[in-house]
């Protein structure tokens, strides 16, 4: 399998992600119609517990595999790659088996104590075996990502979603007559079958590449230390992010009530912030997350071979493409936020929150890209420290400013803005120091002029929306196209680079 450039790999993952999310959205709609919101509530109640245990079971090993496979492949050290893979799979099998056994014996009592509905227990127990499947599958996907071939990962996601969609709906249809508990068991069985199908596919690819692969190898102390030193900070970063999100979910409504809103208003405002504003702001994250995924092996390869020029160029291109995609999205969300929140969610008030956060959303996208770059260079502890401080800064701001009478919401938004800017600026400073990339001021000027043009176009064409979602979509596409045409005509290298990667497929 031939490797792709990191931009080609990112676009493969973006397209796959769009398809997978569209199928997931359709799946969610059909399931809700079949078993109602109560059934979905039962199923989703313990899903965060499952994902947290999965993070602990894998311990960041898959991302470590991506980096070390990329480095050893660049050095043509095939034997080392095979050894790392065998030991990594052995490690995650041990940790996921221990986690699974722990959950089998403890989860029923745990769920009864901390959750209000015991009907979640059968569905949760069905999902426990998927821990082993996901752990091994993640390692095998990490291997192909380390080779800078994103097609196996993309195909794996499509296969898993297709199996989940078809088997999940069929099982819910067959089991729903026996009660809501059995219907949720059907959803869990769909997840189990999808993970099994994905694992079989990726395992077949791996064994085909190595005719006699060492799927398991007894771990030795240096390799375990190497994998864990890289993987554990990644796990801690994700866990602190999960904890921070849970703390925000509890703290924000409380502080809003302290600021003078009612319980109903506080819950509604929290829903507008998390369910609508962040949903729209996260749209470009499909690209930035894919970039972060493909950057780890690409940056690790350049960093390992001490290719300073290639390292700086790849870093500059990644940051440039992030701005190239993020800035027009931020401008659209700022100027047409009210129309988007009304036509998509029928909640026009959320447009005000969107206007506050849209301009700084670019900093959020930059954080994701920079995290991928720093992981590729091995600065995973730095990523953890920045993430931890940013989360702490945001929670402190919410606690201090969110409870002020009459200004609670503004204080909460201000806390998010400060944390986004702080994290992005600190990430960029460190990335510049580590990789030596130089900002392209000509690109910055073109973005400024293109942004001004887009602002004027959005103001002029706003009246053509006429409360119609189809018109809104068409006008957004037209205005964005004109924005990119301006960049292309003005000689912007990133627009030409993106077109080159998509159309010509140069490597």
N, C-alpha and C positions, 0 to 999 in steps of 0.2 A: 504494500500500500504506500502510495506516494504521499509525502507530507505536503501541507499547504502553508502558505504564508499566514501569519497570525491574523491578518485582516480577512483572508479567504475563510479561515477556520471560524472566525467570529461571525461572518455572514451566514455560513452554513448553520451555526447554532442559532442565530437570530431567526432564520426562516423556519427551522425546526421548532423553536420555542413558540413562534406565532401559531403554527399548526397545532401543536400540543395544547396550548392555552385555549385555542378556539374549540377544540374537541372537549377539553375539560369544562369549558363554560357551557357548552351544549349538554354535556353529561350531567352537570349540576342542575340545569334547568329541568331535564327529563326526570331526574331522580326526585327533585322537589315535588314535581307534579305527581309522581308515583307514591311517595311515602310521606310527603308533607314536610313542613319545617321541623316538626317534632322529631321525625326520624333522622333528619340531617343533624339536628341538635344533639341527639343521642350519639351519633357516629362521630361528630366533631369534638365532642366533649373531652375525650381522652387523647385526641390526636397530638396535641402539644407534648403530652407525656411520652408518647411513642417517639416523636422526633428528637426530644431531649436525650432519651436513652440511646437512640441511634447515633447521636453526636458523640456520646461517651464511648460507645462500642467501637466506633471507627477511629476515634482519637486523632483525627486529622491525617491519618495514614495515607488515604488516597491522594491528597494534595502533595504530600511528601513524595509519593511515588512519581507524580508528574515531574517534579523538579529533578529528582535524582536519575530517573530514566532519561530525561532530556540531557543532563550533564554527561552521563556515562555513554549515551549514544553519540554525543558530539565527540567524545574521546575514543569512540569505536571500541568500547569495553563491553562486549556482549555478555561475557561471563558474569560480570558484576550486575548487569541488568537482570539476568536470570536468577541470580542469588537474592537480590533485593526483592524481586517479585515473590519468590518462594517463601521468604521469611515474612514479608508483609502480609501475605494471605494467611500464613500460619498465625500471626499475631492477631489479626482481626477475627479469625475463626475462634480463637481462644476467648477474646474479650466479648464477642457477640454471643458465644455459647454461655458464658458466665452470666451475661446480662439477661439472656433469654430464660435461663433456669431461675434466676432471681425473680424475674417478672412472673413466671408461671406460679411460683409459690407465694409471692408477696402481693401481686397486683390485685387479687380479689379483695383482700382485707384493706389494701391501700385505697382502692376505688370506693369501697363502701364507706370509708372514713372521710374522704375528701370530696367525693362527688355525690350529688343528690340523687342520681338515677342509677340503680344497680343494673339496669338493662344494658349498660355499656360493657359489662364484663365479658359475655360470650364473644362479642365483636372484637374486643381488644385481645383476648386470648388467641383468636384466629390469626391476628396480625403478628404475633410474637415470632413465629418462624421466619417471617420476612426479614428480620434483623440479620440473620446469617446470610440470606440471599443478597440483600442490599450491600452488606459489608464486602462480600467477595466481588460482587458486580462492580462496586465503586473502585476497587483496586484494579480490576481488569480494564475499566474505562480509563483510569488514571495512567495505565501503561500506554494505551494508544494516544492519549493526550500528550504524554511525554514524548512520543514519536512525532508530535505535531500533526497528527491525523485525526480530525474531529468527526469524520464520517461515521466510525463505529459508535461514538457517543450519540450522535444525532439519530442514527438508525435505531439504537437501543431505546431512546426516548419515544420514538414513533411506535415501535413494536409494543412497548409497555403500555402506552396510552391506548393503542388500538385494542389490545387484549382487555385492558381494564374497562374500556367503553363497552365492548361487546359482551364480555362475560359478566360484568357488573350489572348491566341492565337486565340480562337474561336471568341471572340468579335472583335479583330483586323481584322480578316479575313472577318467578316460580315460588319464591319463599314468602312473599308478602302476604298471601292468604293465611299463613300460619301465625301471623302477628308481627308487630313492629320490631320485636327483638330479632326474629329470624330475617327480617328484611335488612337490618343493619349487618347481620352476619353475612348476608349475600354481598353487601358492599365490601366487607373485609375479605371475603373469598375472592372477589374481583381483584383486589390489591395483591393478594397472595399469588394468584395465577399470573398476573401481569409481571410481577417481580421474577417469578420462575421462568417465564418466557424470555424476559430480558437477559437473565443470567445464562440461559441455554445458548442464546444468540452470541453474546459476548465471549462466553467460554469456547464456543465453536471457533470463533475467529482467532482467539489466542492459541488454542491447540493446533489450529491449521498453520499458524505462523511458526510455531515451534513443534516439530514433529514429535518430540519426546520432552515436553515441558516439565520442569520441576514445579508442579503446582503447589507443593508444600515442601518446606525446607526448615530444618531445625534452626530457630533463631540463635544468633550469637550476640554477645554483649555489645560489641562495637556497632553492629547494624541496628540493634534495638535502640541503642542510645541515639544513633544518627536519625532514625525515623521519628522517635519520640521527641527529640529536641526540636525538630521542625514541626511535628504534628500537634503536639500538646498546646503551644501558643495559639494555633489556629482554632483548636477546639475551645480554648478559653475565650477567644475573641467571639466565637459564635454563641457560647453559653452566656457570656456577659451581655451580648446583644439581646438574647431571649429574656434574660432576667430584667434588663432595662425596659424592654417592651412591656413585660408584665407589670413592672413597677409604674410605668407611665399610665397603663390602663387603670390602675387603682388610684394613682395620685391625681391625675388630671380632673376627673369628675369631683373628687373631694375638694380640690382647690377652687374649682369653679363654683361649687356650692358656698364655700367660704367667701368668695368674692361677691356673692349676692344673688346668684341664679338659683332657680329651683332644681330639684332632683331631675325632673323631666327635661328641663332646659340643658342641664349639665350633660346628661346622657346623650341628648340630641346633638349638642355641640361636639362631643367626643366622637360620635358617629360621623359627623360631617368632616371632622379633621382626619380621622383614620380610615374611614370607609370610602370617602369621596376624594378629598384633597390629595391624600397620599397615593390613592389609586391612580389618579391622573398624573401626578408628578412622577410616578414610578414608570410610566410608559417608556421613556428612553432607556430605562434600566435594562430592558431586554438586550439592547446593544452593549451597554457598558458592562453588564454581567458577563456577556459572551466574550467581550474583549478581555476582561479580567481572567477568564478561564483560559483563553488562548495565549495570553501574555506570559503566564507562568513558565511554560516550556520554552517559548521563544526568547524570553529574557534570560532564563537559566542557561540556555545554549550559548548566548553571546557572553554572558557574565563568566561562565565556566572557561570558555576559550580565550578570555581576556580580549574580546573584540570590541574595543572601546567605541569605535566609530559606529559599528552595527548596533551596539547597545544604545547609544545616544539617538541614533536614527529611529530605531523601533520605539523607544520611549517617546520621542517627539511626535512620531506618527500616531501613536495611541492617544496621547493627550490632545493632539490636533483633531483627530476624528471624534473624540469625545465632545469637544467644543463645537465642532462642525454639526453634530447631531443634536447636542443639548441646547444650544442657544436659540435656534428657531422654535424648538418645543417650549422653552421658557417664555419666549415672547408671545407665542400663541396662547398659552395658558394665562398669561397676564392680561392680555387685551380681550380675549374671548372666553375667559373663565366662567363668567355668569351664564353665557349662552350654553356652554358645555355642561355645566352642572344642572342647568334647567332641562335641556333636551335629553340628556343621558339618564339623569337620576330624579328629575322633577324636584330638585332642591336648589333653587336659585341663590339662597342665602350662603351656600358653600362657596359661591364665587368670590365673596369677600375674603375668605381665608385663602383661597387660591391666589388672589392678587398679592397677598402678603408674602406667600412662600414661593411663588413661581420664579421671581428674579434670582433667588438664592438656590434654586434647585440645581443649577449648573455645578455648584460646589459639591452637592451630593453625588452627582455623576462622576466628578473628578476624583472623589474619594474612592469610589469603586475601582476605577481604572488604576489609580495609584496603589491600591492594595494589591492588585495583580502584579504590578511591577515590583513592588517591595518583596512579595512572596517569591517571585522569580529570582531575586538577588539574595534570598535567604534572610531578609530582615523581618521575619515573622514576629519576633518579640516587639519590634518597633510598631508593627501594625496593631498588636494587642494593646500596647501602652497608649497609643493615640486613640484607639477605639474606646478604651476604658475611661480615659480622661474626658473624651467628648461626651460619652454617656453620663458620666458623673456631673459634668458641667451642665448638661441639659436638665437632668433631674433636679439639681440644685436650683437652677433658674426657675423651673416650674414650681418648686416648693416656695421659693422666696417671692417671686413676682405673680405666680398664678392665683394666689389667694387675696390679692389686693382688691378692696372694694371698688366695683365699677370698671376694673381694668384687668380682670383675671385672664380673659382670652388673649388680649394683646400681650400680656406678660408671658403666657405660654408660647405664643408664636415667636416672640422675641427670643426665648430660650432656644427654640429650634434653629432660628436664624444664626445665633451666635455659635452654637455647636457645629452647624454645617460649615460655616466660614472658618472657624478655628481648625477643624479637622482637615479641611481641604488645603488651607495655607500651609499647615505643618507638614502634611503629606508631600506637597509640592516642593517645599524647601529640602526635605530629606531626599526625595527622588532626584532632584537636580544635583544634589551633592553626591549621591551614589552613582548616578548614570552619566552625569556630565552633559545632559541635553541642554540645548540653548533655545530659549523662546524665539519664535518666528514673529517679529514685530510687523512684518508685511502682512502676514495672515491675520494678525490682530486688527490692523487697519481695515482690511477687506471685510472682516466680520462686523466691525463697527458700522461701516457704510452699508453692508448688506442688512444688518439689523435695523438701521434707520429706514431703509427701503421697505422692509417687511412690516415695520410699525405703520408706515403710511398706507401700505396696501391693505392692512387689516382694518384701519380706520375707514378707508374709502369703501371697502366691500362689506362692511358690517351690516349695512342696511339690506343687503341682498339675502341675508340668512332667512328672514321672514318666518322664524320659528320652525324651520324645517330641518330635520337631522340630515337628510340627503344633501340639501343645499350647503349646510354647514360643512359636511365632510368634503364635498367637491371643492368648496372655496378654500378650505385648509390645504388640500392637495395642490390646488392651482397656485396659491400664494407661496407655498414652500418650494414648488417647482421654479417659480420666478426668482426666489431667493437663491437657489442653487445655480440657476442659469447665470445670475449676476456674478456669483463667485467664480464660475467656470470661465466666463468671458473676461473677467478681470485677471485671469491667470493664476487662480488659487491652486496650489499643488495638491491639497488634500482632496478637493473635489475630483481632480484628475486621477489621483491615486485610488480613490474609491471606485471610480468608473473602470479603471484599469484592472482592479482586482475582481470586479463583478463580471465584466464583459470579456476581457482578454485572457483572464486566468493565468497571468504570468507568475512564475515562481522564482 
